[in-house]
Amino acid sequence: MRRAPIVLPPRGAEPVRRIRVGEVDVYPILQLRYRVDPSLFFPDIASWPVDERAWYWQQPYAEEGRLAIDMGGFLLRTADRTILVDAGVGNDKSRPNPNFDHRSDPWLATMARAGVGPGEVDTVVFTHLHIDHVGYATSWTEGGWRPTFPNARHLVTAEELDFWTSRSAGRQRERLGDYVSDSVLPLADHGVLTIVESDHEVAEGMQLFSAPGHTPGNVCLEVRSGGVRAVFSGDMVHHALQLAFPARSTDYCVDPGSASRSRELLLDGLGPDDLLFPAHFPGLLPGRVHAEAGGGYRYEVVAGSVIA
């Protein structure tokens, strides 16, 4: 019998970490620690050759038989830019999932501990428009949903926005809640939503690239600075299991076959010194990805330094 998802209680103020990517400072901004039955994400997992002694099935990637799926976003700072990659579940919003419903997490306060207020963010990059990547983009203010980051351009591809506002996405919106209406469309109403190409240059040394499948207009962000390369992969690698089994897509992928191909291309293209920033790994911590002799990949965590 599948167990219901849970959110772990807070462990006090989460440490704020900084990871250096050349001259770019990256701050993982954690909102919540989600724990799910493996079959919720991978309905056929009972048929996989999973080794329960393997690294991907141990803490912190799995706890008491549940998969660790942490949620939040990444703050990137350069000398003259402040960029947010994805925006968590959000607060105060009506959701069918009780774990997401009317949350009141101190996510913006965590961002403030990293030294950034909402008005300082100049760009928000949406890797895709799922419920747990757009939530903090709007806040309830003056009787309506308004941009949390009023001075920021919010970037999304046309393919992504067209899909999530179409009838084709009706089943997914019913499953997750009509979060597009309270977290995405108000951005357009207030003139801060910008449609971009899938290879858009976000800033010097920062460029999007297409990775379709999880959603139709899904993108990753590549950052190159000071001889270091990092990839913010969104949900291309949702859980460590997908490093061990790259061909496996989650039940939340719109086109699982395309998602598998995009993930394999992404992983094959990573160098041994490149940093991968998956959207949901424990603590949102990045790592280096190394090919295993028997197939699949292993993850070497890069924890950075605690600053607050």
N, C-alpha and C positions, 0 to 999 in steps of 0.2 A: 504494500500500500504506500502510495506517495505521500510524503510528509509535507505539510504546508511550509512555505518559506518563512523565515524569521529575520529580524534585524537584531543584531547583538546590541546590548545596552552600551552606552558610552563608557569609556574607560578613563574618564576625566578629560582634560584638555588634550587633544591630539597634538603631538609634536609637529611643528612646521619644519619641513626639510627643504634644503636647497641642493639641487643637482646642477653642476656646471656643464654646459655644452659649449665649449669654447668661451666666447664672450657673452653667451646667453645664460641667464639665471632661470632655472625652472623650479617652480614650487608646486608639488602635488597638493591639491586642496581637497581633502577627504570629507565627504558628507556622512556616509553611513556604510556599515559592514553588513552586507546582505548574505544570507546563507540559504542555499536551495538544495532540494533533493536533486541528485544528478539527472534523474529521468525528466525533470522539468525542462532542462536545456537540451538533453540528449536522450530522446525517448527510446532509442534502440541500444542504449549503452550496455544492457545485459548481454548483448551479443559481441561486444568488443573484447579484445584480448587484454583487458586492464590488469595490471599487476598492482595489487593493493599494497605492496611493499615499496613501490616505486616513489620517486620524489614528488611526482605530480599528485599523489594520493595522500601525502603527508601534510602536516601543518607546515606553513600557514595556508596551503592551497586547498586543503580539505579538513573539516573539523566534524567529528562524530558522524561521519558519513554524508555530510553536506558539503557542497562546493562553496568556496569563498569567492564572492563576487562583490568587491568593494566599488563604491560609486562616488563620483565627484567631478573634478576637472583639473586642468593644469594651467597655471599662470606662468607666462613667459615674459621676462623683462630684459630689455637691452638698454643702451644709453639713452635712447629716445623713443622706445616703444613699450607698450604694455598690452599683451595679447592674452586672451583667455581661450583655451581649447576645451570646448564642451562645458556644460553647466548643470550637471547633476539633476536630481529629482525635483528640487525646489521645495518651497514651504507654502502652507496655507491653501493647497489645491485639492479639489475633490477628485479622488481616484478610486477605481474599483478594487485595486490591490490595497488591502488595509495597511500594508507596510509602507505605502507611499502616500496614504491619505492624510491630508492636513498635517503635514510634518512641520516641526518648528526647530530645525537644527541651526546651530550657530555657524553656518558655512561662511557667511559674509564676515563674521567676526574672525574666523580663521584666516580669511584673506587679509583682513586688517592686520593680523599678527605678522603676515608676510610683508606688510608695509604698503598695502594697496587698498584704496577706497574705490567704490563703484564708479565714481566720476573720472578716475584716472585710466580706466580701461579704454583703449582706443579701438580695439578690434576683438570680436568674438568669432571664433571659427567653429562651425558645427561640422563635425565629421559626418554626422547624419542626424536625422530628426526623430530618433526614438525618445521615449518619455524620460529616460534617465540621462539624457544629454542636453536637454533644453529647459529644464525646470526653473532654474534661477534666472533665466533670461528676462522674465517679467516678475513683478511684485505688485500686490494689491495696494494701490495708492489712489487717494482722492476718488474712491468709488469705482475704480476700474483697474484692469491689468495694464501696467505701464512698464517700459523698459527699465530694468534694474541698472543697466549700464547706459545711461542716456547719451553719452558722448561717443559710443562705440558703433562702428559698422558691424553688422552681424552677417557673416558670409555663409551662403548656402548655394549649392548648385541648382540649376533649373530642373534637372531630372529628379532631384530629391524633393524639392518643393512641389513640383507638379504631381508626383506620386502621392504624397501625403495629403494633398488637398483634392484628390480624385476619388471617384467611386471605387476604384480598384483597391484602395486601402481601407475600405469600409470594415472588413473583417478584423484587420489589425487594430483599427481605432476602437472597435467594439471590445476587443480583447484587453486593450491597455487603457482605454478612456480617451475622450476627445481632447487630449492635451494640446493638439494643434491650435484649438480655438483660444486657449488661455495663455499659451507659451510661445507661439510662433506668429499667428496672424496679427496680434497687437503690435508686433515689431514692424510689420508692413504698414499698419495704420498710422504709426508714429514716424514713418519715413526712415527707419534705421536698418531695414532688412535689405541686403544687397545680393543680387544674383550674380554669381561668378562662374567662370569656366572651371573645369576640373583640374586644370593646370595653372590656376591663378597664382601669381606671386604675391604673397601676403606682405612680405617685407624683404629687405635685402637678406639673401641667404635662407629665406623661408618660402617654400613653394608647395602647393597642393599637388597630389597626383591621384588619379582615378583608381578605385579599388571596388568595383561593383559586385553585388551579390548579396551581401548582408542587407543592404537596401539598394535601390536602383541608382542613386546618385552618390553613393558612399565615397568619401575621400579620406586619404591620409595626409598628414603634414610632414614634409621633410625639412629638417633644419640643418644647415651646414655653417659652422663657425669655428674659426681657429683650428682648422684641420680635423674637427670632430663632426661626425654625422649622427643625427638622431632621427627617428621616425616615430611620430605620434599616430598610432595605428587604430585608434577608436576600438571598434568591436571586431576587427579582423582576427584577433586572437582573444577570444572572450575569456577563456580559462586556460590554465596550464595544460590541461588535457589535449588542447589543440596544438601544442608544441610537440607532444609525444605522438599525436595522431593528426597531422596537418590536413588530411583530406576530410576530416569530420567537421561538419557545420552544425550550428545550433538550430533549435526549433524556431528561433526568432529570425532566421535568415529568410528573406523574401525569395531568393533564388539560391538554394544551397549549393548547387553545382558551380555556379559562377563564384560564389563566396569561397569555395574550396580552391578554385583556380587562382583567385586573387590572393588568397592567403599563402599558397605555395610559392607564387611569384615573389611576394613580399619577403618570405623567409629565405628563399633561395638568394635573394638580392642583398641580404644583410652581410656585411663584413664582420670579422671577429672582434673589431673594436667599436662597431656601431652600437648605439644605444637604442633599444626598443622601449617605447612608453605605451604599453597596453592600457586601455581605459579602465580595466576592472581587476588588475592583479592586486594582491594584498598590499595595503597601504599606498596603492597607486605607484609603487616603486618601479623604476625602470630596471632593465638588465641587459646583459649581452647574451646573445643566442649562439649556441654552439651545436653543430651537427653531431648526432650520435652515430656510432659505427653501425648499429643495427637498424638505423632509420629513426626519423624524428629528430627532435632537438632538446637540448637542456638549457635551463635558464640560470644565469649567474647574476644575482641581484646586485645593483649599484645603489646603495642607500643614501649617498650624499652626506650632508652634515645637518645637524639639528641647529636651527637658528632661533627658535622661540618655543 
